[in-house]
Amino acid sequence: MLMPGTIHAGVESPFAWLRLVAAVLLSSIGSIGAWSVPVVLPAVQADFGIARADASLPYTLAMVGFAGGGVLMGRLSDRFGVLAPAACGAISLCVGLVAAGFAPNLMTFALVYVLVGIGASGTFGPLMADISQWFTHRRGIAVAIIASGNYVGGAIWPPLLQHFVASSGWRATHIGAGLACVLLSLPLLPVLRRRAPAPDVASMATRPAGMNLGLSPNALQAILCVAAFSCCVAMAMPQVHIVAYCGDLGYGVARGAEMLALMLGFGIISRVASGLVADRIGGVMTLLLSSVLQGLALLFYLLFDGLASLYVISALFGLFQGGIVPMYAIIVPQYFTPREVGMRLGIVLMATMLGMALGGWMSGVIFDLTGSYRAAFVNGLLWNLVNVSIAAWLLTRSGHRLAPA
C-alpha cells in the first residue's frame, strides 16, 4: 500500500493523470510516422518520376520499422524506463524526417522511413505499457486514451502536412515536420522521468507468466501473437480496400475515402469506450466482445452493398474494431511481470502490424484471383474467428470470466 506522503506521485494520482496527458500528446505527435507518406505520396511520385507501386515502398518500410522498433523500444522501456524510448523516438522521427527531406532518390527516401517507423514505435507501445502500471481501477480507460493518440494524430497531421506540401513542397515539409516533432516532444519528456511506483514488485517479479493458464511465458507469448496477428488480418480488409471497393461498386473513390474517415473517426470513440468497458469486465472479455462484433461487421459487408448501408457498416466497423488492439496492452500486464511488460507488449504489437500488412496484401491477391471482394471478406471472417477462439479460450482457461482489469 502506498504511503500517504507519496500518494501525490503514485498510482491513480493527479501526477498519473498528468503523465497520461503527456503520453497521449507524445503518441499523437509520433503518429506522423504512419500518416506522412500517404499525404506526400503524389508529390514524391511526381518529383522522382516513379510508378505508384514504387512510391508506396516508403510506407511499407515505415511499417517494418514500426514493427521491429516496437520490440527494441519495449526492451529499452523495461531496462531504463519509458523516458528512454520516448526520447529515442522523438530523435529518430526528427532525424528520419529531415533526412527524407534531403533524399536524392526513392531508395534513400524509402530507407530513411525505416528510421521514421522506429521513431513512431517509441511513442506507442512503450507508453501504453508504462501507463498500465500507473493505473489500477482505471487502467482500461488510461490505456485506451493512449491508443487513441494514433487516431487523433490521423485527424490532425494529414491536413496540416497537405497544406505545407501545397505551399512549400514535400522536401521543406519533411524538414519542418522533423524539427517540429522534436521541439513539441521536448517539453513533455520530463514528465516521464519518474518510473512507475510498484510496491508489490518483489512479489510480482517471481510470479511465473501465465500461472493461471498452465503455460510457459513463451507459449503464452506465441498464443497472444497469433491472436493479435489474426484480428489484424481481418481488420485490414475494410481499412485497406474500402476505397477500391466503393470504386468497383460504381460509387466512386471519394465515397470510399469518406467511409474510411468515418471508420477512423468512430475508431477514436471505440478506443475510449473499450477502456471504460475493460475497467468493468476485464481486458480478455472486452477483447472477445470486440472481436465478435468485428466479425459481425465483416458479415454485414457481405450481406449489404448499398451506398447508405456501406456508410452505416463502416461506422459500425470503426466502432467495433477500435478497441481490439488496446486490449493487448491491458492483457499483457496481467500475465507477465512488470520488468518484461514493455518487450512482451512490443512483440504482440509487432504481430498486429504484420497482420495488417499481410491482410491488406492477401485481400488484394484474393480479389485478383476471384474478381470480387466477397471471398476477401470471407477470408477476413475466418481469420477473425481465430482471434475469437483464442480470446474465448483465455477467458475460460483463466477462470476470470468477469474479472476487472
VOBA-557867 format. One record per residue (C-alpha): residue number from 1; residue in one letter; x negated, y negated, z negated. Coordinates in Angstrom, 1 decimal, m for minus. Layout:
N
[pt NUM "A" [X Y Z]] ...
// end
This chain:
405
[pt 1 "M" [0.0 0.0 0.0]] [pt 2 "L" [m1.3 m3.5 0.9]] [pt 3 "M" [m2.4 m5.7 m2.0]] [pt 4 "P" [m0.3 m8.9 m2.4]] [pt 5 "G" [m3.3 m11.1 m1.8]] [pt 6 "T" [m3.9 m9.6 1.7]] [pt 7 "I" [m0.3 m9.3 3.0]] [pt 8 "H" [m0.7 m12.6 4.9]] [pt 9 "A" [m3.1 m10.8 7.3]] [pt 10 "G" [m1.7 m7.3 7.2]] [pt 11 "V" [0.9 m5.3 9.0]] [pt 12 "E" [4.3 m6.9 9.7]] [pt 13 "S" [2.9 m10.2 8.5]] [pt 14 "P" [3.0 m13.7 10.1]] [pt 15 "F" [m0.6 m13.1 11.3]] [pt 16 "A" [0.6 m9.8 13.0]] [pt 17 "W" [3.2 m11.8 14.9]] [pt 18 "L" [0.6 m14.5 15.9]] [pt 19 "R" [m1.6 m11.7 17.1]] [pt 20 "L" [1.3 m10.3 19.1]] [pt 21 "V" [1.8 m13.7 20.8]] [pt 22 "A" [m1.9 m14.0 21.7]] [pt 23 "A" [m1.8 m10.4 23.1]] [pt 24 "V" [1.2 m10.9 25.3]] [pt 25 "L" [m0.3 m14.1 26.7]] [pt 26 "L" [m3.5 m12.2 27.5]] [pt 27 "S" [m1.5 m9.4 29.1]] [pt 28 "S" [0.3 m12.0 31.3]] [pt 29 "I" [m3.0 m13.6 32.3]] [pt 30 "G" [m4.7 m10.3 33.1]] [pt 31 "S" [m1.8 m9.1 35.2]] [pt 32 "I" [m3.2 m11.3 38.0]] [pt 33 "G" [m5.3 m8.3 38.9]] [pt 34 "A" [m2.2 m6.5 40.1]] [pt 35 "W" [m0.4 m9.4 41.8]] [pt 36 "S" [m3.1 m11.4 43.6]] [pt 37 "V" [m3.7 m9.0 46.6]] [pt 38 "P" [m0.1 m8.8 47.8]] [pt 39 "V" [0.1 m12.6 47.8]] [pt 40 "V" [m3.2 m13.2 49.7]] [pt 41 "L" [m2.9 m10.2 52.0]] [pt 42 "P" [m1.6 m12.0 55.1]] [pt 43 "A" [m4.2 m14.8 54.8]] [pt 44 "V" [m7.1 m12.3 54.2]] [pt 45 "Q" [m5.9 m10.2 57.2]] [pt 46 "A" [m5.8 m13.2 59.5]] [pt 47 "D" [m9.2 m14.5 58.3]] [pt 48 "F" [m11.1 m11.2 58.7]] [pt 49 "G" [m9.1 m10.2 61.8]] [pt 50 "I" [m8.2 m6.8 60.5]] [pt 51 "A" [m5.3 m4.4 60.5]] [pt 52 "R" [m2.6 m4.4 57.8]] [pt 53 "A" [m3.7 m1.0 56.6]] [pt 54 "D" [m7.3 m2.2 56.2]] [pt 55 "A" [m6.1 m5.3 54.4]] [pt 56 "S" [m4.3 m3.1 51.8]] [pt 57 "L" [m7.6 m1.5 50.8]] [pt 58 "P" [m8.4 m4.1 48.1]] [pt 59 "Y" [m5.1 m3.3 46.3]] [pt 60 "T" [m5.9 0.4 46.3]] [pt 61 "L" [m9.4 m0.2 44.9]] [pt 62 "A" [m7.9 m2.6 42.2]] [pt 63 "M" [m5.6 0.2 41.1]] [pt 64 "V" [m8.6 2.6 41.0]] [pt 65 "G" [m10.5 0.1 38.8]] [pt 66 "F" [m7.4 m0.3 36.6]] [pt 67 "A" [m7.0 3.4 36.1]] [pt 68 "G" [m10.7 4.2 35.4]] [pt 69 "G" [m11.2 1.0 33.4]] [pt 70 "G" [m8.3 1.9 31.1]] [pt 71 "V" [m10.3 4.8 29.7]] [pt 72 "L" [m13.5 2.7 29.4]] [pt 73 "M" [m11.7 m0.2 27.7]] [pt 74 "G" [m9.9 2.2 25.4]] [pt 75 "R" [m13.2 3.6 24.2]] [pt 76 "L" [m14.6 0.1 23.6]] [pt 77 "S" [m11.5 m0.7 21.6]] [pt 78 "D" [m11.9 2.4 19.4]] [pt 79 "R" [m15.5 1.6 18.8]] [pt 80 "F" [m15.7 m2.1 18.4]] [pt 81 "G" [m12.1 m3.3 18.1]] [pt 82 "V" [m9.7 m4.8 20.6]] [pt 83 "L" [m11.7 m8.1 20.9]] [pt 84 "A" [m14.4 m6.3 23.0]] [pt 85 "P" [m12.1 m5.0 25.8]] [pt 86 "A" [m10.1 m8.3 25.9]] [pt 87 "A" [m13.3 m10.4 26.2]] [pt 88 "C" [m14.8 m8.0 28.8]] [pt 89 "G" [m11.5 m8.0 30.7]] [pt 90 "A" [m11.5 m11.8 30.9]] [pt 91 "I" [m15.1 m11.9 32.1]] [pt 92 "S" [m14.5 m9.1 34.6]] [pt 93 "L" [m11.5 m10.9 36.0]] [pt 94 "C" [m13.4 m14.2 36.3]] [pt 95 "V" [m16.5 m12.6 38.0]] [pt 96 "G" [m14.4 m10.4 40.3]] [pt 97 "L" [m12.0 m13.1 41.5]] [pt 98 "V" [m14.8 m15.7 42.0]] [pt 99 "A" [m16.9 m13.1 43.9]] [pt 100 "A" [m13.8 m12.3 46.0]] [pt 101 "G" [m13.6 m15.9 47.0]] [pt 102 "F" [m17.2 m15.8 48.4]] [pt 103 "A" [m16.8 m12.3 50.0]] [pt 104 "P" [m18.3 m12.4 53.6]] [pt 105 "N" [m16.3 m9.3 54.8]] [pt 106 "L" [m13.5 m7.0 54.0]] [pt 107 "M" [m15.7 m4.3 52.4]] [pt 108 "T" [m17.2 m6.7 49.9]] [pt 109 "F" [m13.8 m8.2 49.2]] [pt 110 "A" [m12.4 m4.8 48.5]] [pt 111 "L" [m15.3 m3.6 46.3]] [pt 112 "V" [m15.2 m6.6 44.0]] [pt 113 "Y" [m11.5 m5.9 43.5]] [pt 114 "V" [m12.6 m2.8 41.6]] [pt 115 "L" [m14.0 m5.2 39.0]] [pt 116 "V" [m10.7 m7.2 39.1]] [pt 117 "G" [m8.8 m4.0 38.3]] [pt 118 "I" [m11.2 m3.1 35.4]] [pt 119 "G" [m10.7 m6.6 34.0]] [pt 120 "A" [m6.9 m6.2 34.2]] [pt 121 "S" [m7.1 m2.9 32.3]] [pt 122 "G" [m8.8 m4.6 29.4]] [pt 123 "T" [m5.6 m6.7 28.8]] [pt 124 "F" [m3.1 m3.9 29.0]] [pt 125 "G" [m3.6 m0.5 27.3]] [pt 126 "P" [m6.1 m1.7 24.5]] [pt 127 "L" [m3.7 m4.5 23.5]] [pt 128 "M" [m0.8 m2.1 23.2]] [pt 129 "A" [m2.8 0.4 21.2]] [pt 130 "D" [m4.0 m2.3 18.9]] [pt 131 "I" [m0.7 m3.9 18.3]] [pt 132 "S" [0.8 m0.5 17.4]] [pt 133 "Q" [m1.4 m0.5 14.3]] [pt 134 "W" [m0.2 m3.9 13.2]] [pt 135 "F" [3.5 m3.0 13.1]] [pt 136 "T" [5.3 m0.1 11.4]] [pt 137 "H" [9.1 m0.8 11.2]] [pt 138 "R" [9.0 m3.0 14.4]] [pt 139 "R" [6.3 m1.1 16.3]] [pt 140 "G" [8.6 m0.3 19.2]] [pt 141 "I" [9.6 m3.9 19.9]] [pt 142 "A" [6.0 m5.1 19.4]] [pt 143 "V" [4.5 m2.6 21.9]] [pt 144 "A" [7.4 m3.3 24.4]] [pt 145 "I" [6.7 m7.1 24.3]] [pt 146 "I" [3.0 m6.5 25.1]] [pt 147 "A" [4.0 m4.2 28.0]] [pt 148 "S" [6.4 m6.8 29.4]] [pt 149 "G" [3.5 m9.2 29.9]] [pt 150 "N" [2.7 m7.4 33.2]] [pt 151 "Y" [6.2 m8.2 34.5]] [pt 152 "V" [6.1 m11.8 33.1]] [pt 153 "G" [2.8 m12.3 35.0]] [pt 154 "G" [4.5 m10.8 38.0]] [pt 155 "A" [7.1 m13.6 37.8]] [pt 156 "I" [4.5 m16.4 37.3]] [pt 157 "W" [1.4 m15.6 39.3]] [pt 158 "P" [2.8 m14.8 42.9]] [pt 159 "P" [4.5 m18.2 43.5]] [pt 160 "L" [1.6 m20.1 41.8]] [pt 161 "L" [m1.0 m18.3 43.9]] [pt 162 "Q" [1.1 m18.7 47.1]] [pt 163 "H" [1.2 m22.5 46.5]] [pt 164 "F" [m2.6 m22.8 46.3]] [pt 165 "V" [m3.2 m20.4 49.2]] [pt 166 "A" [m1.0 m22.6 51.4]] [pt 167 "S" [m2.6 m25.8 50.2]] [pt 168 "S" [m6.3 m24.8 49.6]] [pt 169 "G" [m6.8 m21.4 51.3]] [pt 170 "W" [m7.3 m18.0 49.8]] [pt 171 "R" [m11.0 m18.4 49.0]] [pt 172 "A" [m10.6 m21.5 46.9]] [pt 173 "T" [m7.5 m19.9 45.3]] [pt 174 "H" [m9.5 m16.9 44.2]] [pt 175 "I" [m12.3 m19.1 42.7]] [pt 176 "G" [m9.9 m21.3 40.9]] [pt 177 "A" [m7.9 m18.3 39.6]] [pt 178 "G" [m11.0 m16.6 38.3]] [pt 179 "L" [m12.1 m19.7 36.4]] [pt 180 "A" [m8.5 m20.3 35.1]] [pt 181 "C" [m8.3 m16.7 33.7]] [pt 182 "V" [m11.4 m17.1 31.5]] [pt 183 "L" [m10.5 m20.6 30.4]] [pt 184 "L" [m7.0 m19.6 29.5]] [pt 185 "S" [m8.2 m16.5 27.7]] [pt 186 "L" [m11.0 m18.0 25.6]] [pt 187 "P" [m8.7 m19.8 23.1]] [pt 188 "L" [m6.7 m16.6 22.5]] [pt 189 "L" [m9.6 m14.3 21.8]] [pt 190 "P" [m10.5 m15.4 18.2]] [pt 191 "V" [m7.1 m14.2 17.0]] [pt 192 "L" [m8.1 m10.7 17.9]] [pt 193 "R" [m11.3 m10.7 15.8]] [pt 194 "R" [m9.9 m9.0 12.8]] [pt 195 "R" [m9.5 m5.3 13.0]] [pt 196 "A" [m6.1 m3.7 12.2]] [pt 197 "P" [m5.5 m3.0 8.5]] [pt 198 "A" [m5.3 0.7 7.8]] [pt 199 "P" [m5.0 1.6 4.1]] [pt 200 "D" [m4.4 5.2 5.0]] [pt 201 "V" [m7.2 5.5 7.5]] [pt 202 "A" [m9.2 8.0 5.4]] [pt 203 "S" [m6.3 10.4 5.3]] [pt 204 "M" [m5.3 9.9 8.9]] [pt 205 "A" [m8.9 10.4 10.1]] [pt 206 "T" [m8.8 14.0 9.1]] [pt 207 "R" [m5.3 14.7 10.4]] [pt 208 "P" [m5.5 17.1 13.4]] [pt 209 "A" [m3.9 15.7 16.5]] [pt 210 "G" [m0.6 17.4 17.4]] [pt 211 "M" [m0.5 19.1 14.0]] [pt 212 "N" [3.3 19.3 14.2]] [pt 213 "L" [3.1 20.9 17.6]] [pt 214 "G" [0.5 23.6 17.1]] [pt 215 "L" [m1.6 22.2 19.9]] [pt 216 "S" [m5.2 21.2 20.2]] [pt 217 "P" [m5.9 17.5 20.8]] [pt 218 "N" [m7.0 18.1 24.4]] [pt 219 "A" [m4.0 20.3 25.2]] [pt 220 "L" [m1.6 17.7 23.9]] [pt 221 "Q" [m3.5 15.0 25.8]] [pt 222 "A" [m3.1 17.1 29.0]] [pt 223 "I" [0.7 17.5 28.4]] [pt 224 "L" [1.2 13.8 27.9]] [pt 225 "C" [m0.8 13.0 31.1]] [pt 226 "V" [1.4 15.4 33.1]] [pt 227 "A" [4.5 13.7 31.7]] [pt 228 "A" [3.1 10.2 32.5]] [pt 229 "F" [2.0 11.3 35.9]] [pt 230 "S" [5.3 12.9 36.8]] [pt 231 "C" [7.5 10.0 35.7]] [pt 232 "C" [5.5 7.5 37.7]] [pt 233 "V" [5.5 9.6 40.9]] [pt 234 "A" [9.3 9.4 40.6]] [pt 235 "M" [9.2 5.7 39.7]] [pt 236 "A" [7.1 4.8 42.8]] [pt 237 "M" [9.7 5.9 45.3]] [pt 238 "P" [12.1 2.9 44.9]] [pt 239 "Q" [9.4 0.4 43.8]] [pt 240 "V" [7.1 1.0 46.8]] [pt 241 "H" [9.7 1.8 49.5]] [pt 242 "I" [12.9 m0.1 48.7]] [pt 243 "V" [11.9 m2.9 51.2]] [pt 244 "A" [11.2 m0.5 54.0]] [pt 245 "Y" [14.3 1.5 53.1]] [pt 246 "C" [16.5 m1.6 53.5]] [pt 247 "G" [14.9 m2.3 56.8]] [pt 248 "D" [15.6 1.2 58.1]] [pt 249 "L" [19.3 0.8 57.0]] [pt 250 "G" [19.6 m2.4 59.0]] [pt 251 "Y" [19.9 m4.8 56.1]] [pt 252 "G" [16.6 m6.5 56.7]] [pt 253 "V" [13.4 m6.5 54.7]] [pt 254 "A" [14.4 m9.8 53.0]] [pt 255 "R" [17.3 m8.0 51.2]] [pt 256 "G" [14.8 m5.3 50.2]] [pt 257 "A" [12.5 m7.9 48.7]] [pt 258 "E" [15.4 m9.3 46.7]] [pt 259 "M" [16.2 m5.9 45.4]] [pt 260 "L" [12.6 m5.4 44.3]] [pt 261 "A" [12.6 m8.7 42.5]] [pt 262 "L" [15.9 m7.7 40.8]] [pt 263 "M" [14.3 m4.4 39.8]] [pt 264 "L" [11.3 m6.1 38.2]] [pt 265 "G" [13.5 m8.7 36.5]] [pt 266 "F" [15.6 m6.1 34.9]] [pt 267 "G" [12.4 m4.2 34.0]] [pt 268 "I" [11.5 m7.0 31.6]] [pt 269 "I" [14.8 m6.6 29.9]] [pt 270 "S" [14.3 m2.9 29.8]] [pt 271 "R" [10.9 m3.0 28.2]] [pt 272 "V" [12.0 m5.3 25.4]] [pt 273 "A" [15.3 m3.3 24.8]] [pt 274 "S" [13.4 0.0 24.8]] [pt 275 "G" [11.3 m1.2 22.0]] [pt 276 "L" [14.3 m2.0 19.9]] [pt 277 "V" [15.8 1.4 20.7]] [pt 278 "A" [12.5 3.1 19.8]] [pt 279 "D" [12.4 1.4 16.4]] [pt 280 "R" [15.7 3.2 15.7]] [pt 281 "I" [15.5 6.6 17.3]] [pt 282 "G" [11.7 7.1 17.9]] [pt 283 "G" [9.4 6.9 20.9]] [pt 284 "V" [9.9 10.5 22.1]] [pt 285 "M" [13.7 10.3 22.0]] [pt 286 "T" [13.6 6.9 23.8]] [pt 287 "L" [11.2 8.4 26.5]] [pt 288 "L" [13.7 11.3 27.0]] [pt 289 "L" [16.7 8.9 27.3]] [pt 290 "S" [14.9 6.5 29.7]] [pt 291 "S" [13.7 9.4 31.9]] [pt 292 "V" [17.2 10.9 32.1]] [pt 293 "L" [18.6 7.5 33.1]] [pt 294 "Q" [15.8 7.0 35.7]] [pt 295 "G" [16.8 10.3 37.2]] [pt 296 "L" [20.4 9.2 37.3]] [pt 297 "A" [19.5 6.0 39.1]] [pt 298 "L" [17.5 8.1 41.7]] [pt 299 "L" [20.6 10.3 42.2]] [pt 300 "F" [22.7 7.1 42.8]] [pt 301 "Y" [20.2 6.1 45.6]] [pt 302 "L" [21.0 9.5 47.2]] [pt 303 "L" [24.8 9.1 46.9]] [pt 304 "F" [25.2 5.4 47.9]] [pt 305 "D" [23.5 3.3 50.5]] [pt 306 "G" [25.9 0.3 51.0]] [pt 307 "L" [24.3 m3.2 50.6]] [pt 308 "A" [26.2 m4.1 47.4]] [pt 309 "S" [25.6 m0.6 46.0]] [pt 310 "L" [21.9 m0.9 46.5]] [pt 311 "Y" [21.7 m4.2 44.7]] [pt 312 "V" [23.5 m2.7 41.7]] [pt 313 "I" [21.5 0.6 41.8]] [pt 314 "S" [18.2 m1.4 42.0]] [pt 315 "A" [19.2 m3.4 39.0]] [pt 316 "L" [20.1 m0.2 37.1]] [pt 317 "F" [16.8 1.4 38.1]] [pt 318 "G" [14.8 m1.5 36.7]] [pt 319 "L" [16.9 m1.4 33.5]] [pt 320 "F" [16.3 2.3 33.1]] [pt 321 "Q" [12.6 2.7 34.1]] [pt 322 "G" [11.0 m0.3 32.5]] [pt 323 "G" [10.9 1.3 29.0]] [pt 324 "I" [9.2 4.6 30.0]] [pt 325 "V" [5.5 3.5 30.1]] [pt 326 "P" [5.6 1.6 26.8]] [pt 327 "M" [6.8 4.7 25.0]] [pt 328 "Y" [3.5 6.4 25.5]] [pt 329 "A" [1.9 3.6 23.5]] [pt 330 "I" [4.3 4.5 20.7]] [pt 331 "I" [3.9 8.3 21.1]] [pt 332 "V" [0.1 8.5 21.2]] [pt 333 "P" [m0.5 6.9 17.7]] [pt 334 "Q" [2.0 9.4 16.3]] [pt 335 "Y" [m0.2 12.4 17.4]] [pt 336 "F" [m3.7 11.1 17.3]] [pt 337 "T" [m5.9 9.4 14.7]] [pt 338 "P" [m6.4 5.6 14.8]] [pt 339 "R" [m10.1 6.0 15.7]] [pt 340 "E" [m9.2 7.6 19.1]] [pt 341 "V" [m5.9 5.9 20.0]] [pt 342 "G" [m7.4 3.4 22.4]] [pt 343 "M" [m9.2 6.1 24.5]] [pt 344 "R" [m6.3 8.6 24.4]] [pt 345 "L" [m3.8 5.9 25.5]] [pt 346 "G" [m6.2 4.7 28.2]] [pt 347 "I" [m6.3 8.3 29.7]] [pt 348 "V" [m2.5 8.5 29.6]] [pt 349 "L" [m2.1 5.1 31.3]] [pt 350 "M" [m4.6 6.2 33.9]] [pt 351 "A" [m2.3 9.1 34.7]] [pt 352 "T" [0.6 6.7 35.2]] [pt 353 "M" [m1.4 4.7 37.7]] [pt 354 "L" [m2.5 7.8 39.6]] [pt 355 "G" [1.2 8.9 39.6]] [pt 356 "M" [2.3 5.6 41.1]] [pt 357 "A" [m0.5 5.8 43.7]] [pt 358 "L" [0.5 9.4 44.7]] [pt 359 "G" [4.2 8.7 44.5]] [pt 360 "G" [4.0 5.8 46.9]] [pt 361 "W" [1.9 7.7 49.4]] [pt 362 "M" [3.8 11.0 49.1]] [pt 363 "S" [7.1 9.3 49.8]] [pt 364 "G" [5.7 7.8 52.9]] [pt 365 "V" [4.4 11.2 54.1]] [pt 366 "I" [7.8 12.8 53.4]] [pt 367 "F" [9.5 10.0 55.4]] [pt 368 "D" [7.1 10.6 58.3]] [pt 369 "L" [7.9 14.3 58.3]] [pt 370 "T" [11.7 14.1 58.0]] [pt 371 "G" [12.5 10.7 59.4]] [pt 372 "S" [14.6 9.8 56.3]] [pt 373 "Y" [14.1 8.8 52.7]] [pt 374 "R" [16.7 11.3 51.4]] [pt 375 "A" [14.0 14.1 50.9]] [pt 376 "A" [11.8 11.5 49.3]] [pt 377 "F" [14.5 10.7 46.7]] [pt 378 "V" [15.0 14.4 46.1]] [pt 379 "N" [11.2 14.7 45.6]] [pt 380 "G" [11.3 11.9 43.0]] [pt 381 "L" [14.2 13.6 41.2]] [pt 382 "L" [12.1 16.8 40.9]] [pt 383 "W" [9.1 15.0 39.5]] [pt 384 "N" [11.3 13.2 37.1]] [pt 385 "L" [12.7 16.5 35.9]] [pt 386 "V" [9.2 17.5 34.9]] [pt 387 "N" [8.9 14.4 32.6]] [pt 388 "V" [12.4 15.1 31.2]] [pt 389 "S" [11.4 18.7 30.4]] [pt 390 "I" [8.2 17.7 28.6]] [pt 391 "A" [9.9 14.9 26.6]] [pt 392 "A" [12.7 17.4 25.5]] [pt 393 "W" [10.0 20.0 24.6]] [pt 394 "L" [8.1 17.5 22.5]] [pt 395 "L" [11.3 16.4 20.7]] [pt 396 "T" [12.4 19.9 19.8]] [pt 397 "R" [8.9 21.2 19.0]] [pt 398 "S" [8.0 18.4 16.6]] [pt 399 "G" [11.3 18.7 14.8]] [pt 400 "H" [11.7 14.9 14.6]] [pt 401 "R" [14.9 14.5 16.6]] [pt 402 "L" [15.7 11.1 15.5]] [pt 403 "A" [12.6 10.1 13.5]] [pt 404 "P" [11.8 6.3 13.7]] [pt 405 "A" [8.6 5.3 15.4]] 
// end
